[in-house]
Amino acid sequence: METMGKKRRPRPSFTPGFKAEIVELCRRGERSVGQVAKDFELTETTVGAV
């Protein structure tokens, strides 16, 4: 299903190890979720879903 002529980007998939790294960085509290997302070129929404 196309919306307004735009194609959807494929949903990214992440390895369990990558997810664990992102979670650990967020839990440490040294950087905000927004900063972790920016550092890894992700959106805050994506990081929240990890």
Residue pairs with C-beta under 8 A, 6 or more apart in sequence:
12 46
14 22
14 50
19 50
22 36
22 40
22 42
22 47
22 50
23 50
25 31
25 36
26 33
26 36
26 47
31 39
33 44
33 47
33 48
34 44
36 42
36 47
37 43
37 44
37 46
37 47
40 47
